[in-house]
């Protein structure tokens, strides 16, 4: 059986300020650092391979996990394809301050319309970016008989990957420093459990 641990980064300053972040970066808040420390106490410690988005907030989350006992027998693989959905002109803006037109444009992005007028990615564009890296992660896991694979990424990226695995997650958003353990056995994916700092 192969286990895939999907973790969303801990709270960033943009998260705290209710700003859309996308490809822009902000560091973790003090609360975010504490979230990652608490997560390290409830997550498995030994991983065959670790993949991580190169965004600052994901790198900082992983660094705290590793400072608190998370181990891997090989170097961490940082891959741009695991970054969050690019939100173009909406990044670092608060949705509550959007005009009616801006809200409609953002709705088009998240409803799956192939909309890129905002200068960012569509969900289809995100899928095209994620598919090859997920195929690499999955195939490497099977070929090398990895038991535990850790993937530190972002909310939208994680959700799109779950759709590819035909996994239904109830909540719309995954909380900061939280995620899911997904198992692969008998040609199917299953949510084994949720994981988080609380």
TIRO-2110 file (N, C-alpha, C; in Angstrom, 1 decimal):
// TIRO-2110
0.8, -1.2, 0.0, N, 1, A
0.0, 0.0, 0.0, CA, 1, A
0.9, 1.2, 0.0, C, 1, A
0.5, 2.2, -0.8, N, 2, A
1.2, 3.5, -0.9, CA, 2, A
0.4, 4.6, -0.2, C, 2, A
1.1, 5.4, 0.6, N, 3, A
0.4, 6.5, 1.3, CA, 3, A
1.0, 7.8, 0.8, C, 3, A
0.0, 8.7, 0.5, N, 4, A
0.4, 10.1, 0.0, CA, 4, A
-0.1, 11.1, 1.1, C, 4, A
0.7, 11.8, 1.7, N, 5, A
0.4, 12.8, 2.7, CA, 5, A
0.3, 14.2, 2.0, C, 5, A
-0.8, 14.7, 1.8, N, 6, A
-1.0, 16.0, 1.2, CA, 6, A
-1.2, 17.0, 2.3, C, 6, A
-0.3, 18.0, 2.4, N, 7, A
-0.4, 19.1, 3.4, CA, 7, A
-0.5, 20.4, 2.8, C, 7, A
-1.4, 21.2, 3.2, N, 8, A
-1.5, 22.6, 2.9, CA, 8, A
-0.5, 23.4, 3.8, C, 8, A
0.1, 24.4, 3.2, N, 9, A
1.0, 25.3, 4.0, CA, 9, A
0.3, 25.9, 5.3, C, 9, A
1.1, 26.2, 6.3, N, 10, A
0.6, 26.9, 7.4, CA, 10, A
0.2, 28.3, 7.1, C, 10, A
-0.4, 29.0, 8.1, N, 11, A
-0.9, 30.4, 7.9, CA, 11, A
0.1, 31.3, 7.5, C, 11, A
-0.1, 32.0, 6.3, N, 12, A
0.8, 33.1, 5.9, CA, 12, A
0.2, 34.4, 6.3, C, 12, A
1.0, 35.5, 6.1, N, 13, A
0.5, 36.8, 6.5, CA, 13, A
-0.7, 37.2, 5.6, C, 13, A
-0.6, 36.8, 4.3, N, 14, A
-1.7, 37.0, 3.4, CA, 14, A
-3.0, 36.3, 3.8, C, 14, A
-2.9, 35.1, 4.3, N, 15, A
-4.0, 34.3, 4.9, CA, 15, A
-4.6, 35.1, 6.0, C, 15, A
-3.8, 35.6, 6.9, N, 16, A
-4.2, 36.3, 8.1, CA, 16, A
-5.0, 37.5, 7.8, C, 16, A
-4.5, 38.2, 6.7, N, 17, A
-5.1, 39.5, 6.3, CA, 17, A
-6.3, 39.2, 5.3, C, 17, A
-6.7, 38.0, 5.0, N, 18, A
-7.7, 37.7, 4.1, CA, 18, A
-7.5, 38.2, 2.7, C, 18, A
-6.2, 38.0, 2.3, N, 19, A
-5.8, 38.4, 0.9, CA, 19, A
-5.7, 37.2, 0.0, C, 19, A
-6.1, 37.3, -1.2, N, 20, A
-5.8, 36.2, -2.2, CA, 20, A
-4.3, 36.2, -2.5, C, 20, A
-3.7, 35.1, -2.4, N, 21, A
-2.2, 35.0, -2.5, CA, 21, A
-1.7, 34.5, -3.9, C, 21, A
-2.2, 33.4, -4.3, N, 22, A
-1.8, 32.8, -5.6, CA, 22, A
-0.3, 32.6, -5.7, C, 22, A
0.3, 33.2, -6.7, N, 23, A
1.8, 33.1, -6.9, CA, 23, A
2.6, 34.1, -6.1, C, 23, A
2.0, 35.1, -5.6, N, 24, A
2.7, 36.0, -4.7, CA, 24, A
3.0, 35.4, -3.4, C, 24, A
4.0, 35.9, -2.7, N, 25, A
4.4, 35.2, -1.5, CA, 25, A
4.4, 36.1, -0.3, C, 25, A
4.1, 35.5, 0.8, N, 26, A
4.3, 36.2, 2.1, CA, 26, A
4.8, 35.1, 3.1, C, 26, A
5.5, 35.5, 4.1, N, 27, A
6.0, 34.5, 5.0, CA, 27, A
4.9, 34.0, 6.0, C, 27, A
5.2, 33.0, 6.7, N, 28, A
4.3, 32.5, 7.7, CA, 28, A
4.2, 33.5, 8.9, C, 28, A
3.0, 33.5, 9.5, N, 29, A
2.8, 34.3, 10.7, CA, 29, A
3.4, 33.5, 11.9, C, 29, A
3.4, 34.1, 13.0, N, 30, A
3.8, 33.4, 14.2, CA, 30, A
2.9, 32.2, 14.5, C, 30, A
1.6, 32.5, 14.3, N, 31, A
0.6, 31.4, 14.4, CA, 31, A
0.8, 30.3, 13.4, C, 31, A
1.2, 30.7, 12.2, N, 32, A
1.5, 29.7, 11.2, CA, 32, A
2.7, 28.8, 11.6, C, 32, A
3.7, 29.4, 12.2, N, 33, A
4.9, 28.6, 12.6, CA, 33, A
4.5, 27.7, 13.7, C, 33, A
3.6, 28.1, 14.6, N, 34, A
3.1, 27.3, 15.7, CA, 34, A
2.2, 26.1, 15.1, C, 34, A
1.4, 26.4, 14.1, N, 35, A
0.6, 25.4, 13.4, CA, 35, A
1.5, 24.3, 12.9, C, 35, A
2.6, 24.7, 12.2, N, 36, A
3.5, 23.7, 11.6, CA, 36, A
4.2, 22.9, 12.7, C, 36, A
4.5, 23.5, 13.8, N, 37, A
5.1, 22.8, 14.9, CA, 37, A
4.2, 21.7, 15.5, C, 37, A
2.9, 22.2, 15.7, N, 38, A
1.9, 21.2, 16.2, CA, 38, A
1.6, 20.1, 15.2, C, 38, A
1.6, 20.4, 13.9, N, 39, A
1.4, 19.4, 12.9, CA, 39, A
2.5, 18.3, 13.0, C, 39, A
3.7, 18.8, 13.2, N, 40, A
4.8, 17.8, 13.3, CA, 40, A
4.7, 16.8, 14.4, C, 40, A
3.8, 17.1, 15.4, N, 41, A
3.6, 16.1, 16.5, CA, 41, A
2.6, 15.0, 16.1, C, 41, A
1.8, 15.2, 15.1, N, 42, A
0.7, 14.3, 14.7, CA, 42, A
0.9, 13.6, 13.4, C, 42, A
2.0, 14.0, 12.6, N, 43, A
2.2, 13.4, 11.3, CA, 43, A
3.3, 12.4, 11.5, C, 43, A
3.3, 11.4, 10.6, N, 44, A
4.4, 10.4, 10.6, CA, 44, A
5.7, 11.1, 10.4, C, 44, A
6.8, 10.4, 10.9, N, 45, A
8.1, 11.1, 10.8, CA, 45, A
9.0, 10.7, 9.7, C, 45, A
8.8, 9.5, 9.1, N, 46, A
9.7, 9.0, 8.1, CA, 46, A
9.0, 8.9, 6.7, C, 46, A
9.6, 9.6, 5.7, N, 47, A
9.1, 9.6, 4.4, CA, 47, A
10.2, 9.1, 3.4, C, 47, A
9.7, 8.4, 2.4, N, 48, A
10.6, 7.9, 1.3, CA, 48, A
11.0, 9.1, 0.4, C, 48, A
10.0, 10.0, 0.2, N, 49, A
10.3, 11.1, -0.7, CA, 49, A
9.4, 12.3, -0.3, C, 49, A
9.9, 13.5, -0.5, N, 50, A
9.1, 14.7, -0.1, CA, 50, A
9.1, 15.6, -1.4, C, 50, A
7.9, 16.0, -1.8, N, 51, A
7.8, 17.0, -2.8, CA, 51, A
7.2, 18.3, -2.2, C, 51, A
7.7, 19.4, -2.7, N, 52, A
7.2, 20.7, -2.1, CA, 52, A
7.1, 21.8, -3.1, C, 52, A
6.1, 22.6, -3.1, N, 53, A
6.0, 23.8, -3.9, CA, 53, A
7.1, 24.7, -3.4, C, 53, A
7.8, 25.4, -4.4, N, 54, A
8.9, 26.3, -4.0, CA, 54, A
8.4, 27.7, -3.4, C, 54, A
7.1, 27.9, -3.2, N, 55, A
6.7, 29.1, -2.6, CA, 55, A
7.2, 29.2, -1.2, C, 55, A
7.4, 30.5, -0.8, N, 56, A
8.0, 30.7, 0.6, CA, 56, A
7.2, 30.1, 1.7, C, 56, A
5.9, 30.2, 1.6, N, 57, A
5.0, 29.7, 2.7, CA, 57, A
5.1, 28.1, 2.8, C, 57, A
5.2, 27.4, 1.7, N, 58, A
5.3, 26.0, 1.7, CA, 58, A
6.7, 25.6, 2.2, C, 58, A
7.7, 26.3, 1.7, N, 59, A
9.1, 25.9, 2.1, CA, 59, A
9.3, 26.2, 3.6, C, 59, A
8.7, 27.3, 4.1, N, 60, A
8.8, 27.5, 5.6, CA, 60, A
8.1, 26.4, 6.4, C, 60, A
6.9, 26.0, 5.9, N, 61, A
6.1, 25.0, 6.6, CA, 61, A
6.9, 23.7, 6.6, C, 61, A
7.5, 23.3, 5.5, N, 62, A
8.3, 22.1, 5.5, CA, 62, A
9.5, 22.2, 6.3, C, 62, A
10.2, 23.3, 6.3, N, 63, A
11.4, 23.5, 7.1, CA, 63, A
11.1, 23.3, 8.6, C, 63, A
10.0, 23.8, 9.1, N, 64, A
9.6, 23.6, 10.5, CA, 64, A
9.3, 22.2, 10.8, C, 64, A
8.6, 21.5, 9.8, N, 65, A
8.3, 20.1, 10.0, CA, 65, A
9.6, 19.3, 10.2, C, 65, A
10.6, 19.6, 9.3, N, 66, A
11.9, 18.9, 9.3, CA, 66, A
12.7, 19.2, 10.6, C, 66, A
12.6, 20.4, 11.0, N, 67, A
13.3, 20.8, 12.3, CA, 67, A
12.7, 20.1, 13.5, C, 67, A
11.5, 19.6, 13.3, N, 68, A
10.8, 18.9, 14.4, CA, 68, A
10.6, 17.4, 14.2, C, 68, A
11.6, 16.8, 13.4, N, 69, A
11.7, 15.4, 13.4, CA, 69, A
11.2, 14.7, 12.1, C, 69, A
10.6, 15.4, 11.1, N, 70, A
10.2, 14.8, 9.9, CA, 70, A
11.5, 14.5, 9.1, C, 70, A
11.6, 13.3, 8.6, N, 71, A
12.9, 12.8, 7.9, CA, 71, A
12.6, 12.3, 6.6, C, 71, A
13.6, 12.3, 5.7, N, 72, A
13.5, 11.8, 4.4, CA, 72, A
14.9, 11.3, 4.0, C, 72, A
14.9, 10.1, 3.3, N, 73, A
16.2, 9.5, 3.0, CA, 73, A
16.9, 10.2, 1.8, C, 73, A
16.2, 11.1, 1.1, N, 74, A
16.7, 11.7, -0.1, CA, 74, A
16.4, 13.2, 0.0, C, 74, A
17.0, 14.0, -0.9, N, 75, A
16.8, 15.4, -0.9, CA, 75, A
15.3, 15.8, -1.3, C, 75, A
14.8, 16.8, -0.7, N, 76, A
13.5, 17.3, -1.0, CA, 76, A
13.4, 17.8, -2.4, C, 76, A
12.3, 17.4, -3.1, N, 77, A
12.1, 17.9, -4.5, CA, 77, A
11.2, 19.0, -4.5, C, 77, A
11.7, 20.2, -4.9, N, 78, A
10.9, 21.4, -5.0, CA, 78, A
10.5, 21.5, -6.5, C, 78, A
9.2, 21.7, -6.8, N, 79, A
8.8, 21.7, -8.2, CA, 79, A
7.7, 22.8, -8.3, C, 79, A
8.0, 23.7, -9.3, N, 80, A
7.1, 24.9, -9.6, CA, 80, A
5.7, 24.4, -9.9, C, 80, A
5.5, 23.2, -10.5, N, 81, A
4.2, 22.8, -10.9, CA, 81, A
3.3, 22.5, -9.7, C, 81, A
3.8, 22.5, -8.5, N, 82, A
3.0, 22.3, -7.3, CA, 82, A
2.6, 23.7, -6.7, C, 82, A
2.9, 24.8, -7.3, N, 83, A
2.5, 26.1, -6.8, CA, 83, A
1.0, 26.3, -6.9, C, 83, A
0.5, 27.3, -6.2, N, 84, A
-0.9, 27.6, -6.2, CA, 84, A
-1.4, 28.1, -7.5, C, 84, A
-2.7, 28.1, -7.7, N, 85, A
-3.3, 28.7, -8.9, CA, 85, A
-2.9, 30.2, -9.0, C, 85, A
-2.4, 30.6, -10.1, N, 86, A
-2.1, 32.0, -10.3, CA, 86, A
-3.4, 32.8, -10.5, C, 86, A
-3.5, 33.8, -9.6, N, 87, A
-4.7, 34.7, -9.7, CA, 87, A
-4.5, 36.0, -10.3, C, 87, A
-3.4, 36.2, -11.0, N, 88, A
-3.2, 37.4, -11.7, CA, 88, A
-3.4, 38.7, -11.0, C, 88, A
-4.3, 39.6, -11.5, N, 89, A
-4.6, 40.9, -10.9, CA, 89, A
-5.3, 40.8, -9.6, C, 89, A
-5.8, 39.7, -9.2, N, 90, A
-6.5, 39.5, -7.9, CA, 90, A
-5.6, 39.2, -6.7, C, 90, A
-4.3, 38.9, -7.0, N, 91, A
-3.4, 38.6, -5.9, CA, 91, A
-3.1, 39.7, -5.0, C, 91, A
-3.1, 39.4, -3.7, N, 92, A
-2.9, 40.4, -2.6, CA, 92, A
-4.1, 41.4, -2.5, C, 92, A
-5.3, 40.9, -3.0, N, 93, A
-6.5, 41.8, -2.8, CA, 93, A
-7.5, 41.0, -1.9, C, 93, A
-8.3, 41.8, -1.2, N, 94, A
-9.3, 41.2, -0.4, CA, 94, A
-10.6, 41.1, -1.2, C, 94, A
-11.2, 39.9, -1.2, N, 95, A
-12.4, 39.7, -2.0, CA, 95, A
-13.5, 40.6, -1.6, C, 95, A
-13.6, 41.0, -0.3, N, 96, A
-14.7, 41.8, 0.2, CA, 96, A
-14.6, 43.2, -0.4, C, 96, A
-13.5, 43.6, -1.0, N, 97, A
-13.3, 44.9, -1.6, CA, 97, A
-13.5, 44.9, -3.1, C, 97, A
-13.8, 43.7, -3.7, N, 98, A
-13.9, 43.6, -5.1, CA, 98, A
-15.2, 44.3, -5.6, C, 98, A
-15.1, 44.8, -6.9, N, 99, A
-16.3, 45.3, -7.6, CA, 99, A
-17.1, 44.2, -8.0, C, 99, A
-18.3, 44.5, -8.4, N, 100, A
-19.2, 43.4, -9.0, CA, 100, A
-18.6, 42.7, -10.1, C, 100, A
-17.9, 43.5, -11.0, N, 101, A
-17.3, 42.9, -12.2, CA, 101, A
-16.1, 42.0, -11.8, C, 101, A
-15.3, 42.4, -10.8, N, 102, A
-14.2, 41.6, -10.4, CA, 102, A
-14.7, 40.3, -9.7, C, 102, A
-15.7, 40.4, -9.0, N, 103, A
-16.3, 39.2, -8.4, CA, 103, A
-16.8, 38.2, -9.4, C, 103, A
-17.4, 38.7, -10.5, N, 104, A
-17.8, 37.9, -11.6, CA, 104, A
-16.7, 37.2, -12.3, C, 104, A
-15.6, 38.0, -12.5, N, 105, A
-14.4, 37.4, -13.1, CA, 105, A
-13.8, 36.3, -12.3, C, 105, A
-13.7, 36.5, -11.0, N, 106, A
-13.2, 35.5, -10.1, CA, 106, A
-14.1, 34.3, -10.1, C, 106, A
-15.4, 34.5, -10.1, N, 107, A
-16.3, 33.4, -10.2, CA, 107, A
-16.1, 32.5, -11.4, C, 107, A
-15.8, 33.1, -12.5, N, 108, A
-15.5, 32.4, -13.8, CA, 108, A
-14.3, 31.5, -13.6, C, 108, A
-13.3, 32.1, -12.9, N, 109, A
-12.0, 31.3, -12.7, CA, 109, A
-12.3, 30.0, -11.9, C, 109, A
-13.1, 30.2, -10.8, N, 110, A
-13.3, 29.0, -9.9, CA, 110, A
-14.4, 28.1, -10.3, C, 110, A
-15.3, 28.6, -11.2, N, 111, A
-16.3, 27.7, -11.7, CA, 111, A
-15.9, 26.8, -12.9, C, 111, A
-14.6, 26.9, -13.2, N, 112, A
-14.0, 26.0, -14.2, CA, 112, A
-14.1, 26.5, -15.6, C, 112, A
-14.6, 27.8, -15.8, N, 113, A
-14.6, 28.3, -17.2, CA, 113, A
-13.2, 28.6, -17.6, C, 113, A
-12.9, 28.5, -18.8, N, 114, A
-11.5, 28.7, -19.3, CA, 114, A
-11.2, 30.2, -19.4, C, 114, A
-11.2, 30.8, -18.3, N, 115, A
-11.1, 32.3, -18.2, CA, 115, A
-9.7, 32.7, -17.7, C, 115, A
-9.1, 33.6, -18.5, N, 116, A
-7.7, 34.1, -18.2, CA, 116, A
-7.6, 35.6, -18.3, C, 116, A
-8.7, 36.3, -18.5, N, 117, A
-8.7, 37.7, -18.7, CA, 117, A
-8.1, 38.4, -17.5, C, 117, A
-8.0, 37.8, -16.3, N, 118, A
-7.5, 38.4, -15.1, CA, 118, A
-5.9, 38.3, -15.1, C, 118, A
-5.3, 37.7, -16.1, N, 119, A
-3.9, 37.6, -16.2, CA, 119, A
-3.3, 36.5, -15.4, C, 119, A
-4.1, 35.6, -14.9, N, 120, A
-3.7, 34.4, -14.2, CA, 120, A
-4.0, 33.2, -14.9, C, 120, A
-4.2, 32.1, -14.2, N, 121, A
-4.5, 30.8, -14.7, CA, 121, A
-5.9, 30.5, -14.7, C, 121, A
-6.4, 29.6, -15.6, N, 122, A
-7.7, 29.0, -15.5, CA, 122, A
-7.5, 27.7, -14.7, C, 122, A
-8.6, 27.1, -14.3, N, 123, A
-8.5, 25.8, -13.7, CA, 123, A
-7.9, 24.7, -14.7, C, 123, A
-8.3, 24.9, -15.9, N, 124, A
-7.8, 24.0, -17.0, CA, 124, A
-6.2, 24.2, -17.1, C, 124, A
-5.8, 25.4, -17.0, N, 125, A
-4.3, 25.7, -17.0, CA, 125, A
-3.6, 25.0, -15.8, C, 125, A
-4.3, 25.1, -14.7, N, 126, A
-3.7, 24.5, -13.4, CA, 126, A
-3.7, 23.0, -13.6, C, 126, A
-4.7, 22.4, -14.2, N, 127, A
-4.7, 21.0, -14.5, CA, 127, A
-3.6, 20.5, -15.4, C, 127, A
-3.3, 21.3, -16.4, N, 128, A
-2.3, 21.0, -17.4, CA, 128, A
-0.9, 21.1, -16.7, C, 128, A
-0.8, 21.9, -15.7, N, 129, A
0.5, 22.1, -15.0, CA, 129, A
0.6, 20.9, -14.0, C, 129, A
-0.5, 20.6, -13.3, N, 130, A
-0.4, 19.5, -12.2, CA, 130, A
-0.3, 18.1, -12.7, C, 130, A
-0.9, 17.8, -13.9, N, 131, A
-1.0, 16.4, -14.4, CA, 131, A
0.4, 15.8, -14.5, C, 131, A
1.4, 16.4, -15.2, N, 132, A
2.7, 15.8, -15.3, CA, 132, A
3.4, 15.5, -14.0, C, 132, A
3.3, 16.5, -13.0, N, 133, A
4.0, 16.3, -11.8, CA, 133, A
3.3, 15.2, -10.9, C, 133, A
2.0, 15.1, -11.0, N, 134, A
1.3, 14.1, -10.3, CA, 134, A
1.7, 12.7, -10.9, C, 134, A
1.7, 12.6, -12.2, N, 135, A
2.1, 11.4, -12.8, CA, 135, A
3.5, 10.9, -12.4, C, 135, A
4.4, 11.9, -12.3, N, 136, A
5.8, 11.6, -11.8, CA, 136, A
5.7, 11.1, -10.3, C, 136, A
5.0, 11.8, -9.5, N, 137, A
5.0, 11.5, -8.1, CA, 137, A
4.4, 10.1, -7.9, C, 137, A
3.3, 9.8, -8.6, N, 138, A
2.6, 8.5, -8.5, CA, 138, A
3.4, 7.4, -9.0, C, 138, A
4.0, 7.6, -10.2, N, 139, A
4.7, 6.5, -10.9, CA, 139, A
6.0, 6.2, -10.1, C, 139, A
6.7, 7.2, -9.6, N, 140, A
7.9, 7.0, -8.7, CA, 140, A
7.5, 6.2, -7.5, C, 140, A
6.4, 6.5, -6.9, N, 141, A
6.0, 5.8, -5.7, CA, 141, A
5.8, 4.4, -6.0, C, 141, A
5.1, 4.1, -7.1, N, 142, A
4.8, 2.7, -7.4, CA, 142, A
6.1, 1.9, -7.8, C, 142, A
6.9, 2.5, -8.6, N, 143, A
8.1, 1.9, -9.1, CA, 143, A
9.1, 1.6, -8.0, C, 143, A
9.2, 2.5, -7.1, N, 144, A
10.2, 2.4, -6.0, CA, 144, A
9.6, 1.8, -4.7, C, 144, A
8.3, 1.4, -4.8, N, 145, A
7.6, 0.8, -3.7, CA, 145, A
7.7, 1.7, -2.4, C, 145, A
7.5, 3.0, -2.7, N, 146, A
7.5, 3.9, -1.5, CA, 146, A
6.3, 3.7, -0.7, C, 146, A
6.4, 3.7, 0.6, N, 147, A
5.3, 3.6, 1.5, CA, 147, A
4.7, 4.9, 1.8, C, 147, A
5.6, 5.9, 2.1, N, 148, A
5.1, 7.3, 2.5, CA, 148, A
5.7, 8.4, 1.7, C, 148, A
4.8, 9.1, 1.0, N, 149, A
5.2, 10.2, 0.2, CA, 149, A
4.6, 11.5, 0.8, C, 149, A
5.3, 12.5, 1.0, N, 150, A
4.8, 13.8, 1.5, CA, 150, A
4.8, 14.8, 0.4, C, 150, A
3.7, 15.5, 0.3, N, 151, A
3.5, 16.6, -0.7, CA, 151, A
3.0, 17.8, 0.0, C, 151, A
3.8, 18.9, 0.1, N, 152, A
3.5, 20.1, 0.7, CA, 152, A
3.1, 21.1, -0.4, C, 152, A
1.9, 21.6, -0.4, N, 153, A
1.4, 22.4, -1.5, CA, 153, A
0.3, 23.4, -1.0, C, 153, A
-0.7, 23.6, -1.9, N, 154, A
-1.6, 24.7, -1.6, CA, 154, A
-3.1, 24.2, -1.8, C, 154, A
-4.0, 25.0, -1.4, N, 155, A
-5.4, 24.5, -1.3, CA, 155, A
-5.9, 24.2, -2.7, C, 155, A
-5.9, 25.1, -3.7, N, 156, A
-6.5, 24.8, -5.0, CA, 156, A
-5.7, 23.7, -5.7, C, 156, A
-4.4, 23.7, -5.6, N, 157, A
-3.6, 22.6, -6.2, CA, 157, A
-4.0, 21.3, -5.7, C, 157, A
-4.1, 21.2, -4.3, N, 158, A
-4.5, 19.9, -3.7, CA, 158, A
-5.9, 19.5, -4.2, C, 158, A
-6.8, 20.4, -4.2, N, 159, A
-8.2, 20.1, -4.6, CA, 159, A
-8.3, 19.5, -6.0, C, 159, A
-7.5, 20.1, -6.9, N, 160, A
-7.5, 19.6, -8.3, CA, 160, A
-6.8, 18.3, -8.4, C, 160, A
-5.8, 18.0, -7.6, N, 161, A
-5.2, 16.7, -7.6, CA, 161, A
-6.2, 15.6, -7.1, C, 161, A
-7.0, 16.0, -6.1, N, 162, A
-8.0, 15.0, -5.6, CA, 162, A
-9.0, 14.7, -6.6, C, 162, A
-9.4, 15.7, -7.4, N, 163, A
-10.4, 15.4, -8.5, CA, 163, A
-9.8, 14.4, -9.5, C, 163, A
-8.5, 14.5, -9.8, N, 164, A
-7.9, 13.6, -10.7, CA, 164, A
-7.9, 12.2, -10.1, C, 164, A
-7.8, 12.1, -8.8, N, 165, A
-7.9, 10.8, -8.1, CA, 165, A
-9.3, 10.3, -7.9, C, 165, A
-10.3, 11.1, -8.3, N, 166, A
-11.7, 10.9, -8.0, CA, 166, A
-12.0, 10.7, -6.5, C, 166, A
-11.4, 11.6, -5.8, N, 167, A
-11.6, 11.6, -4.3, CA, 167, A
-12.5, 12.8, -4.0, C, 167, A
-13.5, 12.6, -3.2, N, 168, A
-14.5, 13.6, -2.8, CA, 168, A
-14.1, 14.1, -1.4, C, 168, A
-13.8, 15.4, -1.3, N, 169, A
-13.6, 16.0, 0.0, CA, 169, A
-14.7, 17.0, 0.3, C, 169, A
-15.3, 16.8, 1.5, N, 170, A
-16.5, 17.6, 1.9, CA, 170, A
-16.3, 19.1, 1.9, C, 170, A
-15.2, 19.5, 2.6, N, 171, A
-15.0, 20.9, 2.9, CA, 171, A
-14.5, 21.6, 1.6, C, 171, A
-14.9, 22.9, 1.4, N, 172, A
-14.5, 23.6, 0.2, CA, 172, A
-13.0, 23.9, 0.3, C, 172, A
-12.5, 24.3, 1.5, N, 173, A
-11.1, 24.7, 1.7, CA, 173, A
-10.5, 23.8, 2.8, C, 173, A
-9.2, 23.5, 2.6, N, 174, A
-8.4, 22.8, 3.6, CA, 174, A
-7.8, 23.9, 4.5, C, 174, A
-7.9, 23.7, 5.8, N, 175, A
-7.3, 24.6, 6.7, CA, 175, A
-5.8, 24.7, 6.6, C, 175, A
-5.2, 25.8, 7.1, N, 176, A
-3.8, 25.9, 7.0, CA, 176, A
-3.1, 24.8, 7.9, C, 176, A
-2.0, 24.3, 7.4, N, 177, A
-1.2, 23.2, 8.1, CA, 177, A
-2.0, 22.0, 8.3, C, 177, A
-2.9, 21.7, 7.4, N, 178, A
-3.8, 20.5, 7.5, CA, 178, A
-3.8, 19.8, 6.2, C, 178, A
-4.4, 18.6, 6.1, N, 179, A
-4.4, 17.9, 4.9, CA, 179, A
-5.0, 16.5, 5.1, C, 179, A
-4.6, 15.6, 4.2, N, 180, A
-5.2, 14.3, 4.1, CA, 180, A
-4.1, 13.2, 3.9, C, 180, A
-4.4, 12.0, 4.4, N, 181, A
-3.6, 10.9, 4.0, CA, 181, A
-4.4, 10.1, 3.0, C, 181, A
-3.9, 9.9, 1.8, N, 182, A
-4.5, 9.2, 0.8, CA, 182, A
-3.8, 7.9, 0.5, C, 182, A
-4.5, 6.8, 0.6, N, 183, A
-3.9, 5.5, 0.3, CA, 183, A
-4.2, 5.1, -1.1, C, 183, A
-3.3, 4.3, -1.7, N, 184, A
-3.5, 3.7, -3.0, CA, 184, A
-3.3, 2.2, -2.8, C, 184, A
-4.4, 1.5, -3.1, N, 185, A
-4.4, 0.0, -3.0, CA, 185, A
-5.4, -0.6, -3.9, C, 185, A
-5.1, -1.7, -4.5, N, 186, A
-6.1, -2.4, -5.4, CA, 186, A
-6.6, -1.4, -6.5, C, 186, A
-5.7, -0.6, -7.0, N, 187, A
-6.1, 0.3, -8.2, CA, 187, A
-7.0, 1.4, -7.8, C, 187, A
-7.1, 1.8, -6.5, N, 188, A
-8.0, 2.9, -6.2, CA, 188, A
-7.4, 3.7, -5.0, C, 188, A
-7.8, 5.0, -5.0, N, 189, A
-7.4, 5.9, -3.9, CA, 189, A
-8.5, 6.0, -2.9, C, 189, A
-8.1, 6.1, -1.6, N, 190, A
-9.1, 6.3, -0.5, CA, 190, A
-8.5, 7.3, 0.5, C, 190, A
-9.4, 8.1, 1.0, N, 191, A
-9.0, 9.0, 2.1, CA, 191, A
-8.9, 8.2, 3.4, C, 191, A
-7.7, 8.0, 3.9, N, 192, A
-7.5, 7.2, 5.1, CA, 192, A
-7.9, 8.1, 6.3, C, 192, A
-7.4, 9.3, 6.3, N, 193, A
-7.7, 10.2, 7.5, CA, 193, A
-7.3, 11.7, 7.1, C, 193, A
-7.9, 12.6, 7.9, N, 194, A
-7.5, 14.0, 7.8, CA, 194, A
-6.4, 14.1, 8.9, C, 194, A
-5.5, 15.1, 8.6, N, 195, A
-4.5, 15.4, 9.5, CA, 195, A
-4.4, 16.9, 9.7, C, 195, A
-4.1, 17.3, 10.9, N, 196, A
-4.0, 18.8, 11.2, CA, 196, A
-3.4, 19.0, 12.5, C, 196, A
-3.1, 20.3, 12.8, N, 197, A
-2.4, 20.6, 14.1, CA, 197, A
-3.3, 20.6, 15.3, C, 197, A
-4.7, 20.6, 15.1, N, 198, A
-5.5, 20.7, 16.3, CA, 198, A
-6.3, 19.4, 16.6, C, 198, A
END
